[in-house]
Structure formats: C-alpha cells, structure tokens
Amino acid sequence: LNDTESMTSHTKSLQMALLSELCNASSRRAQLEHSACLHYSSNGLQPRPFQLRSLRSSADVIIASGAGALDERSLLPMGKTWLWNLVSSTVEVPKDSLKMAAFPEASNAVTNASDILSQTLKLLLHLEAASLESCHSSRVDKGTKLYHITNVFLYPEEVLSAIERTASALFRMLYDSESSNTNASTLVRDFITACYNHSRISKDKKPATPQSSDELSDDTYATSVFTQGQHSSHGPWRDELRALEDFVSDICESYLEHGGQYESFSMCLRLLLRHDFPPKVISDILTKLHPILNLLTIKEDRESMHSSLMQSVSGGLPSLDASRRDPSSVLDAFAAALKKRDRELSREDYIYLLAITVLSRNLASSSQRCECGLEAMKKRLAGISSAVIYDVFQVSKLLLESAAGTKENLIRATLDTCLNSSSYLFLQDVDEQNKWAWNKSLEDTVWIDAVTFLRKNECRKSK
C-alpha cells in the first residue's frame, strides 16, 4: 500500500497527461460517458439513458481514413502497450538551443515532457521489479518492451539527459533477463513487430536481387527468422523489415549525434547486432557507425563479454552443430569494420572480438566444405592487416581442433586469443612475423600456407 501511495504521488504529470488525452476530443468524451454509465449501472445506481457505442480499440491499430481521423480515433480501451507507447512518443524542441531561452513555452514543453517520461519510466521500472504474473507488465513480451525503451535514445539531448539514468536501469533489467537465452529469434520477431505496429510504415516492394546458390540471401534469412515456430507459408514480412530499417537508421544517426556518450545506448546497438536480426540491419549499423565502432565497447568483465558475444553469434561449426551459415553481406560488413579506419580497433574492443568471431567461424567452415568459400574469404580479408588475419586464423585453428565445434568453443577461442597479449602477432619471433607478412606479392603464398595449416590441424584432430 505504501509503495502504491508513493507511486501515485510521484506520477501526477503522467496522470494529467492521460486525463488530457482522454478528454481532448468529443468521441473520447463520449467513451468516458459510456463507461461511466456502465459503471454506475453495475454498482446498483440508477443508470441514465445512453446510446450504445462501440468500444472497439484503435489504440493498437491506427487507421487514418481521412483528415482528422488520427485525432478522433478512440483511445479506450488503451491496449496492453499503452504505457510503453508513452515512452516512445515524440517531443518537438527547437534545434537551436538559443531559441529555448527566447521561447519559454518551448522550455516548458521540454520540462513537462521530461517529467512525464521520467514518471512513466519509473512506473515501468517499478512494475518490472514487482515481477508478478498478474501484473500488467507480464502481458507484454520482452521484444516489445526492448523496442519501446530503445526509442528513448531518439529524444533530444535536453530530454534524454534528464531520463537516461532511469531508462538505462529499465533497459538493463530487460536486457539482463534475456542474457541466458541465446536463441533470440522470438525476441527479435516481437521487436520487429512492435517496430512496425508503432511506425505503420508501408512501402512499395523492391525488386529482388539475384543471389548465388552458395549465399544465404536476406529474404531467405528473413523467412527463417519469422517462420521459426510458425507455418512456413508466412514468409518474410516486407513492410515490417522496412520499418525496422528506417528505425535503425534513425537510431544510428542519434548515436552519432550523441557521440556514444551513454553506455546504455551502446548496449541498445549491441542488441541490434544479434545474429537473428536481418542481415541488412547488421550491415547498416556497421557501415553507418564505422567511424565510432570502438564506442560500442563498455566496461565489462570477461564473463559479461562472453555472454554478449554468445547472443550475437549464430553458432559454431555448421558441420557439427547444424547452425546457419552467415550471409555474405554480414561477413563483408564485419571485414570492412576491421579496415580503412582512422583509428584502429584494439583487440579488446567489442566489435573487434565480434568480427574476429564471425570471420573465424566462416573461415573454419569454408576450409571444411568448399573452395569457393575460401576464395571469397580471401578477397574479403584483402586490405586487412597481417596481425588481424593472424588472429582470424588462430581462432579458426582452435575451433577446428575442438571436439564439438560449438558456439561455446568458438567464443572461448576468440577470448583466449584476443585477450591474451602474448598471442599478438608482433610479439611472436621474427620468423613467425615474416611468415604472416601480408602484401600483394606474397598474398597467394601466405594464403595457401595458412589454409594448409588449418587443414592439417583438422586432419590431425579427426585422426
């Protein structure tokens, strides 16, 4: 009771905002009147004559059929995500901070918005902490919650700085509760569905691009994401995927604008790099954030890094664990992240570790199954420093030598190699460094020797 009273006293701005929304249109006032009549009747009071009106909700499904339809749509019942919709609302402020002082009403709008958002986030945090099965919060899936909380980072600095601490606590609570679930396909599907429901973006279909038979296309990938646990006839959701791409583009622009100063914002981007998200989304993030990919690294111990990498990688050796091969567009994007940089990624950076993991997995798999995959990998790694290539081959070797070839073996091989300074190429003896010298004249020789080295270890293990 005390918690409820305390929460009520600290949500006055939120209450006023909701009351304002409930009463700002004639159709909504009619709904309130209708509800009041029903309530009085059920309590034994004499009901007044009233006309029956439909209470079918359009809060979750917006149908803008004409001018003013958006403002006049029904608000009641509000739907299960009504609190989360508040978190992902829109706040308009002047781009020029000097205008804030010139127009006090703009400053007041920012203050009021920050107030409402802060109170909403605290209420949601309180509901999540309660973790009651009967609680409203338990009826909203994690993917939907994570989508809406990610929207917080689209707010302008004036608002975000006031709510970031609470938003970060809520995001981490949701994110950490999923840390043990390495099969995140359901979460990703729910995230994308929430994105589409929120944005209502629908675009004309783009023409399909032919793919080689050995590559996993984005469409094939999308089908595998959306049909797991469903009938395969559902197929890829074109409009939903395009809505997600637009959202991710906005998120990346905001991250660049804020300069990656918020650790929880970096965690949101890492969430979007999970292997179950569409390949184009992963590639777009790596491309758009190329200059500041190092900022996705946060303070964390080895165990936390291990958990994060487990979420982002699709599997170990496909030949042993039947996991899906990575699409070529994703492999190209990770390779590009390791080259042509003004500031080199360190071996402890999150993106470096993730890129080494993904590329090593593909190299090990290709060395087992096809020459065309090895040739594609050779072209992909062209332009990358010999020290990075050395790390890729060392991790591939350890994966091939492992008995099970699992994702766990892969992640451990990456961390054992890259977080161990003694395994760095330029700390090896001169002969070893010369052996891996990667330049145009020696490219073919070095590559052939390296692949032979991998296959010898594979043969030795099988014996």
C-alpha positions as CSV (number, residue, x, y, z in Angstrom):
1,L,0.0,0.0,0.0
2,N,2.8,2.4,0.9
3,D,4.5,1.7,-2.5
4,T,1.3,2.3,-4.3
5,E,0.7,5.6,-2.5
6,S,4.3,6.7,-3.1
7,M,4.0,5.8,-6.8
8,T,0.7,7.7,-7.1
9,S,2.1,10.8,-5.6
10,H,5.1,10.8,-8.0
11,T,3.1,10.3,-11.2
12,K,0.9,13.5,-11.2
13,S,2.3,14.7,-14.5
14,L,1.6,11.3,-16.1
15,Q,-1.9,11.3,-14.7
16,M,-2.6,14.8,-16.0
17,A,-1.3,13.8,-19.4
18,L,-3.6,10.8,-19.6
19,L,-6.6,12.8,-18.5
20,S,-5.9,15.4,-21.1
21,E,-5.7,12.7,-23.8
22,L,-9.0,11.1,-22.5
23,C,-10.9,14.4,-22.8
24,N,-9.4,16.2,-25.8
25,A,-12.0,15.0,-28.4
26,S,-15.8,14.6,-28.5
27,S,-15.6,10.9,-29.3
28,R,-13.3,10.3,-26.4
29,R,-15.6,12.2,-24.0
30,A,-18.4,10.1,-25.3
31,Q,-16.4,7.0,-24.4
32,L,-15.9,8.2,-20.9
33,E,-19.6,9.0,-20.6
34,H,-20.5,5.5,-21.8
35,S,-18.1,3.9,-19.4
36,A,-19.4,6.0,-16.5
37,C,-23.0,4.9,-17.3
38,L,-22.0,1.2,-17.4
39,H,-20.1,1.7,-14.1
40,Y,-23.0,3.3,-12.3
41,S,-25.4,0.7,-13.5
42,S,-23.2,-2.2,-12.3
43,N,-23.0,-0.6,-8.9
44,G,-26.8,-0.5,-8.4
45,L,-27.1,3.2,-9.2
46,Q,-29.9,4.4,-11.5
47,P,-28.4,4.5,-15.0
48,R,-29.1,7.4,-17.3
49,P,-30.4,6.7,-20.8
50,F,-27.4,6.4,-23.2
51,Q,-26.7,5.3,-26.7
52,L,-24.6,2.2,-27.1
53,R,-21.3,3.0,-28.8
54,S,-18.6,0.6,-30.0
55,L,-15.6,0.4,-27.6
56,R,-13.5,-1.5,-30.2
57,S,-9.9,-0.3,-29.6
58,S,-8.0,1.6,-32.3
59,A,-5.2,2.4,-29.9
60,D,-3.1,-0.5,-31.2
61,V,-4.2,-0.3,-34.8
62,I,-4.3,3.2,-36.2
63,I,-6.4,3.6,-39.3
64,A,-6.1,7.1,-40.7
65,S,-9.0,7.1,-43.1
66,G,-9.2,10.9,-43.6
67,A,-8.5,14.3,-42.3
68,G,-8.7,14.4,-38.5
69,A,-9.1,10.7,-38.2
70,L,-5.9,10.4,-36.2
71,D,-7.1,13.0,-33.6
72,E,-10.6,11.5,-33.4
73,R,-9.6,7.8,-33.0
74,S,-10.8,6.0,-30.0
75,L,-8.5,5.8,-27.0
76,L,-10.3,3.4,-24.8
77,P,-9.6,0.6,-24.2
78,M,-6.0,1.7,-24.4
79,G,-4.4,-1.7,-25.2
80,K,-1.7,-3.6,-23.3
81,T,1.2,-1.4,-24.5
82,W,-0.3,2.0,-23.6
83,L,2.4,2.7,-21.0
84,W,5.2,1.7,-23.4
85,N,3.7,3.9,-26.1
86,L,4.2,6.8,-23.8
87,V,7.9,6.0,-23.7
88,S,8.2,6.0,-27.5
89,S,6.3,9.3,-28.0
90,T,7.5,12.4,-29.8
91,V,8.9,15.6,-28.3
92,E,9.5,18.6,-30.6
93,V,12.0,21.2,-29.5
94,P,13.9,23.9,-31.4
95,K,17.1,22.7,-32.9
96,D,18.9,25.9,-31.8
97,S,19.4,25.8,-28.1
98,L,19.3,29.7,-28.1
99,K,15.7,29.6,-29.2
100,M,14.9,27.8,-25.9
101,A,15.6,30.9,-24.0
102,A,13.7,33.1,-26.4
103,F,10.6,30.9,-26.2
104,P,9.8,30.0,-22.6
105,E,6.9,27.8,-23.8
106,A,9.4,25.6,-25.7
107,S,11.4,25.2,-22.5
108,N,8.3,24.4,-20.5
109,A,7.3,21.8,-23.1
110,V,10.7,20.0,-22.7
111,T,10.4,20.2,-18.9
112,N,6.8,18.7,-19.0
113,A,7.8,16.0,-21.5
114,S,10.8,15.1,-19.3
115,D,8.6,14.9,-16.3
116,I,6.0,12.7,-18.0
117,L,8.7,10.4,-19.4
118,S,10.6,10.2,-16.1
119,Q,7.4,9.2,-14.2
120,T,6.4,6.7,-16.9
121,L,9.9,5.0,-16.8
122,K,9.9,4.9,-13.0
123,L,6.4,3.3,-13.0
124,L,7.5,0.7,-15.6
125,L,10.7,0.0,-13.6
126,H,8.5,-0.5,-10.5
127,L,6.2,-2.9,-12.4
128,E,9.2,-4.9,-13.9
129,A,10.8,-5.2,-10.4
130,A,7.5,-6.5,-9.0
131,S,7.6,-9.4,-11.5
132,L,4.0,-10.5,-10.7
133,E,2.3,-12.9,-13.1
134,S,-0.9,-10.9,-12.6
135,C,0.8,-7.6,-13.3
136,H,0.1,-5.7,-16.4
137,S,3.8,-5.8,-17.3
138,S,3.9,-9.6,-17.6
139,R,1.4,-9.4,-20.5
140,V,3.8,-7.5,-22.7
141,D,6.6,-9.6,-24.4
142,K,10.3,-8.7,-23.9
143,G,10.9,-7.8,-27.6
144,T,8.1,-5.2,-27.5
145,K,9.5,-3.7,-24.3
146,L,13.0,-3.5,-25.6
147,Y,11.8,-1.8,-28.8
148,H,10.0,0.9,-26.9
149,I,12.8,1.5,-24.4
150,T,15.2,1.8,-27.3
151,N,13.1,4.7,-28.6
152,V,14.2,6.7,-25.6
153,F,17.5,7.4,-27.3
154,L,15.8,9.2,-30.1
155,Y,14.9,12.1,-27.8
156,P,16.8,15.3,-28.0
157,E,19.7,15.9,-25.6
158,E,17.6,18.2,-23.4
159,V,15.1,15.4,-22.7
160,L,17.5,12.4,-22.8
161,S,19.9,13.8,-20.2
162,A,17.0,14.0,-17.7
163,I,15.7,10.5,-18.2
164,E,18.7,8.4,-19.2
165,R,19.5,7.1,-15.8
166,T,16.1,5.6,-15.2
167,A,15.9,4.4,-18.9
168,S,19.2,2.7,-18.5
169,A,18.1,0.9,-15.4
170,L,15.0,-0.4,-17.1
171,F,16.8,-1.4,-20.3
172,R,19.5,-3.3,-18.3
173,M,16.8,-5.1,-16.3
174,L,15.1,-6.2,-19.5
175,Y,18.4,-7.0,-21.3
176,D,19.9,-9.0,-18.4
177,S,16.8,-11.1,-18.1
178,E,17.4,-12.3,-21.7
179,S,21.2,-12.9,-21.2
180,S,20.8,-16.6,-20.7
181,N,18.6,-17.0,-23.8
182,T,20.9,-17.5,-26.7
183,N,18.1,-18.4,-29.1
184,A,16.7,-14.9,-29.5
185,S,14.5,-15.5,-32.6
186,T,11.3,-14.9,-30.6
187,L,12.6,-11.7,-29.1
188,V,13.7,-10.4,-32.5
189,R,10.3,-11.2,-34.1
190,D,8.5,-9.4,-31.3
191,F,10.9,-6.5,-31.5
192,I,10.3,-6.1,-35.3
193,T,6.5,-6.5,-34.9
194,A,6.5,-3.8,-32.2
195,C,8.5,-1.5,-34.5
196,Y,6.1,-2.0,-37.4
197,N,3.0,-1.5,-35.2
198,H,4.5,1.7,-33.8
199,S,5.6,3.2,-37.1
200,R,3.0,1.9,-39.5
201,I,5.4,2.3,-42.4
202,S,4.4,0.6,-45.6
203,K,6.5,1.0,-48.8
204,D,6.3,-0.5,-52.3
205,K,8.2,-3.7,-52.7
206,K,11.7,-3.5,-54.0
207,P,12.8,-5.8,-56.9
208,A,14.5,-8.9,-55.8
209,T,18.3,-9.1,-56.3
210,P,19.6,-12.4,-57.7
211,Q,21.8,-14.4,-55.3
212,S,24.4,-17.1,-55.9
213,S,23.3,-20.5,-54.8
214,D,26.1,-20.7,-52.2
215,E,25.0,-17.5,-50.4
216,L,22.2,-17.0,-47.9
217,S,20.0,-14.2,-49.1
218,D,18.4,-11.6,-46.9
219,D,15.0,-12.9,-47.9
220,T,15.9,-16.5,-47.1
221,Y,17.2,-15.2,-43.8
222,A,14.1,-13.2,-43.1
223,T,11.9,-16.2,-43.8
224,S,14.0,-18.3,-41.3
225,V,13.6,-15.6,-38.6
226,F,9.8,-15.1,-39.0
227,T,8.8,-18.7,-39.6
228,Q,10.6,-20.4,-36.7
229,G,7.8,-21.8,-34.6
230,Q,5.2,-20.8,-37.3
231,H,4.0,-22.1,-40.6
232,S,6.5,-21.5,-43.3
233,S,3.7,-20.0,-45.5
234,H,4.0,-16.8,-43.5
235,G,7.2,-15.8,-45.4
236,P,9.2,-12.7,-44.8
237,W,7.4,-9.6,-43.6
238,R,8.4,-6.9,-46.2
239,D,6.7,-3.9,-44.6
240,E,7.9,-4.9,-41.1
241,L,11.5,-5.2,-42.2
242,R,11.4,-1.8,-44.0
243,A,10.0,-0.3,-40.8
244,L,12.9,-1.8,-38.9
245,E,15.5,-0.5,-41.4
246,D,14.1,3.1,-41.1
247,F,14.1,2.8,-37.3
248,V,17.7,1.5,-37.2
249,S,18.8,4.4,-39.5
250,D,17.3,6.9,-37.0
251,I,18.9,5.1,-34.1
252,C,22.4,5.3,-35.8
253,E,22.0,9.0,-36.6
254,S,21.1,9.7,-33.0
255,Y,24.1,7.6,-31.7
256,L,26.4,9.7,-33.9
257,E,24.8,12.9,-32.7
258,H,25.1,11.9,-29.1
259,G,28.7,10.7,-29.7
260,G,28.1,7.4,-28.0
261,Q,28.2,9.1,-24.6
262,Y,25.6,6.9,-23.0
263,E,26.6,3.3,-22.1
264,S,23.1,2.0,-22.3
265,F,22.7,3.4,-25.8
266,S,25.8,1.3,-26.8
267,M,24.0,-1.7,-25.3
268,C,21.0,-1.0,-27.5
269,L,23.2,-1.0,-30.6
270,R,24.7,-4.3,-29.5
271,L,21.3,-5.7,-29.1
272,L,20.5,-4.8,-32.7
273,L,23.7,-6.7,-33.8
274,R,22.3,-10.0,-32.6
275,H,22.5,-12.7,-35.2
276,D,18.7,-13.1,-35.5
277,F,18.3,-9.6,-36.8
278,P,18.1,-9.2,-40.6
279,P,21.5,-9.1,-42.4
280,K,20.8,-5.6,-43.8
281,V,20.2,-4.2,-40.4
282,I,23.5,-5.6,-39.1
283,S,25.4,-4.4,-42.2
284,D,23.8,-0.9,-42.0
285,I,24.8,-0.5,-38.3
286,L,28.4,-1.5,-39.0
287,T,28.6,0.9,-42.0
288,K,26.8,3.9,-40.5
289,L,28.8,3.7,-37.3
290,H,32.1,2.8,-38.9
291,P,34.0,5.9,-37.6
292,I,33.0,5.3,-33.9
293,L,32.5,1.5,-33.7
294,N,35.1,1.5,-30.8
295,L,32.5,3.3,-28.7
296,L,30.3,0.2,-28.6
297,T,32.9,-1.1,-26.1
298,I,31.8,-0.7,-22.5
299,K,33.4,-1.5,-19.1
300,E,32.7,-5.2,-18.5
301,D,34.4,-8.3,-17.3
302,R,35.2,-11.4,-19.4
303,E,32.0,-13.2,-18.3
304,S,29.8,-10.3,-19.5
305,M,31.7,-10.1,-22.8
306,H,31.3,-13.8,-23.3
307,S,27.6,-13.6,-22.7
308,S,27.2,-10.7,-25.2
309,L,29.2,-12.5,-27.9
310,M,27.1,-15.6,-27.4
311,Q,24.0,-13.6,-28.2
312,S,25.5,-12.1,-31.3
313,V,26.8,-15.2,-33.0
314,S,24.6,-17.8,-34.7
315,G,26.6,-20.9,-33.9
316,G,29.8,-22.9,-34.0
317,L,30.8,-25.1,-36.9
318,P,27.8,-25.7,-39.1
319,S,29.0,-29.2,-40.0
320,L,28.9,-30.2,-36.3
321,D,26.1,-28.2,-34.7
322,A,23.8,-27.7,-37.8
323,S,23.8,-23.9,-37.2
324,R,23.1,-21.5,-40.0
325,R,25.9,-20.0,-42.1
326,D,26.3,-16.3,-42.0
327,P,25.1,-14.3,-45.0
328,S,27.9,-12.8,-47.3
329,S,26.7,-9.3,-46.7
330,V,27.3,-9.7,-42.9
331,L,30.7,-11.2,-43.5
332,D,31.6,-8.3,-45.8
333,A,30.4,-5.7,-43.3
334,F,32.5,-7.2,-40.4
335,A,35.6,-7.4,-42.6
336,A,35.1,-3.8,-43.6
337,A,34.9,-2.8,-39.9
338,L,38.4,-4.1,-39.5
339,K,40.0,-2.0,-42.2
340,K,40.2,1.6,-43.6
341,R,39.8,3.2,-40.2
342,D,41.3,6.4,-38.9
343,R,41.5,4.8,-35.5
344,E,42.4,1.1,-35.4
345,L,40.1,-1.1,-33.2
346,S,42.0,-2.6,-30.3
347,R,41.9,-6.3,-29.7
348,E,39.8,-5.8,-26.6
349,D,37.1,-3.8,-28.4
350,Y,33.7,-5.4,-28.7
351,I,33.4,-5.0,-32.4
352,Y,36.9,-6.4,-33.0
353,L,36.1,-9.5,-30.9
354,L,32.7,-10.0,-32.7
355,A,34.2,-9.5,-36.1
356,I,37.0,-12.0,-35.4
357,T,34.5,-14.5,-34.1
358,V,32.2,-14.3,-37.1
359,L,35.0,-14.3,-39.7
360,S,36.9,-17.1,-38.0
361,R,33.7,-19.2,-37.9
362,N,33.2,-18.7,-41.6
363,L,36.8,-19.5,-42.4
364,A,36.8,-22.7,-40.4
365,S,33.6,-23.8,-42.0
366,S,34.8,-22.9,-45.6
367,S,38.0,-24.9,-45.1
368,Q,35.9,-27.9,-44.5
369,R,33.4,-27.7,-47.3
370,C,34.2,-25.6,-50.4
371,E,37.0,-23.9,-52.3
372,C,34.6,-21.1,-53.5
373,G,34.0,-20.1,-49.8
374,L,37.8,-19.9,-49.2
375,E,38.3,-17.8,-52.3
376,A,35.5,-15.4,-51.2
377,M,37.1,-15.2,-47.8
378,K,40.5,-14.4,-49.3
379,K,39.0,-11.5,-51.2
380,R,37.1,-10.4,-48.1
381,L,40.2,-10.2,-46.0
382,A,42.3,-8.3,-48.6
383,G,43.4,-5.0,-47.1
384,I,43.2,-6.1,-43.5
385,S,46.5,-6.0,-41.5
386,S,48.5,-9.2,-41.1
387,A,48.0,-9.1,-37.3
388,V,44.2,-9.2,-37.7
389,I,44.4,-12.1,-40.2
390,Y,46.7,-13.9,-37.8
391,D,44.0,-13.6,-35.1
392,V,41.4,-14.9,-37.5
393,F,43.4,-18.0,-38.4
394,Q,44.4,-18.7,-34.8
395,V,40.7,-18.7,-33.7
396,S,39.8,-20.8,-36.7
397,K,42.5,-23.3,-35.8
398,L,41.3,-23.6,-32.2
399,L,37.7,-24.1,-33.3
400,L,38.7,-26.9,-35.7
401,E,40.8,-28.5,-33.0
402,S,37.9,-28.5,-30.5
403,A,36.0,-31.8,-30.2
404,A,32.4,-30.4,-30.5
405,G,32.9,-27.2,-32.5
406,T,30.2,-25.5,-30.6
407,K,29.5,-21.8,-30.2
408,E,30.9,-22.0,-26.7
409,N,34.2,-23.4,-28.1
410,L,34.2,-20.5,-30.7
411,I,33.7,-17.7,-28.2
412,R,36.3,-19.2,-25.8
413,A,38.8,-19.4,-28.7
414,T,38.2,-15.8,-29.5
415,L,38.6,-14.5,-26.0
416,D,41.7,-16.8,-25.3
417,T,43.4,-15.4,-28.4
418,C,42.5,-11.7,-28.5
419,L,42.5,-11.0,-24.7
420,N,45.9,-12.6,-24.4
421,S,48.6,-10.1,-25.3
422,S,51.2,-12.9,-25.7
423,S,49.3,-14.2,-28.8
424,Y,49.7,-10.9,-30.7
425,L,51.5,-11.4,-34.0
426,F,54.1,-8.7,-33.4
427,L,55.1,-10.3,-30.1
428,Q,56.0,-13.5,-31.9
429,D,59.5,-14.3,-33.2
430,V,60.7,-12.7,-36.4
431,D,60.3,-15.9,-38.5
432,E,56.6,-16.1,-37.4
433,Q,56.0,-12.5,-38.3
434,N,57.6,-12.9,-41.7
435,K,55.6,-16.0,-42.4
436,W,52.4,-13.9,-42.0
437,A,53.6,-10.8,-43.8
438,W,50.6,-9.9,-45.9
439,N,51.3,-7.9,-49.1
440,K,50.4,-8.1,-52.7
441,S,53.4,-10.0,-53.9
442,L,53.1,-12.7,-51.1
443,E,49.3,-12.8,-50.8
444,D,48.8,-16.1,-52.6
445,T,51.7,-17.8,-50.9
446,V,50.7,-16.7,-47.4
447,W,47.1,-17.7,-48.0
448,I,47.9,-21.1,-49.3
449,D,50.2,-21.8,-46.4
450,A,47.7,-20.6,-43.9
451,V,44.8,-22.7,-45.3
452,T,47.1,-25.8,-45.5
453,F,48.0,-25.1,-41.9
454,L,44.3,-25.1,-41.0
455,R,43.5,-28.3,-42.8
456,K,46.5,-30.1,-41.3
457,N,45.1,-29.4,-37.8
458,E,41.7,-30.5,-38.9
459,C,43.1,-33.8,-40.2
460,R,45.2,-34.3,-37.0
461,K,42.1,-33.8,-34.9
462,S,40.0,-36.3,-36.9
463,K,42.7,-38.9,-36.5
